[in-house]
């Protein structure tokens, strides 16, 4: 398993114009590197390995 999108990032408005603030928000931390709920889930998975 690997993390595809670590953090939320601003992206081209050509691709993500419909998203708020043209953000790709699929990361496990936000744009300011604050942990999201998914962060702890992923952390537990990696700790078990």
MODAPE-V399437 format. One record per residue. N is the residue number from 0. PSI is psi in degrees with one decimal (none if undefined). Layout:
n:N psi:PSI
n:N psi:PSI
This chain:
n:0 psi:146.5
n:1 psi:159.1
n:2 psi:119.5
n:3 psi:-45.3
n:4 psi:99.0
n:5 psi:-48.3
n:6 psi:158.2
n:7 psi:138.3
n:8 psi:154.0
n:9 psi:137.7
n:10 psi:175.7
n:11 psi:133.3
n:12 psi:-9.7
n:13 psi:-37.7
n:14 psi:-36.7
n:15 psi:33.5
n:16 psi:-29.8
n:17 psi:-13.5
n:18 psi:147.9
n:19 psi:129.5
n:20 psi:23.4
n:21 psi:49.2
n:22 psi:138.0
n:23 psi:105.2
n:24 psi:37.7
n:25 psi:10.8
n:26 psi:170.1
n:27 psi:-9.9
n:28 psi:156.7
n:29 psi:-173.5
n:30 psi:-19.9
n:31 psi:11.5
n:32 psi:28.3
n:33 psi:137.5
n:34 psi:138.8
n:35 psi:174.6
n:36 psi:-36.6
n:37 psi:-21.5
n:38 psi:-48.6
n:39 psi:-34.5
n:40 psi:-47.5
n:41 psi:-40.2
n:42 psi:-43.9
n:43 psi:-38.3
n:44 psi:-44.0
n:45 psi:-30.9
n:46 psi:-31.5
n:47 psi:-27.6
n:48 psi:none
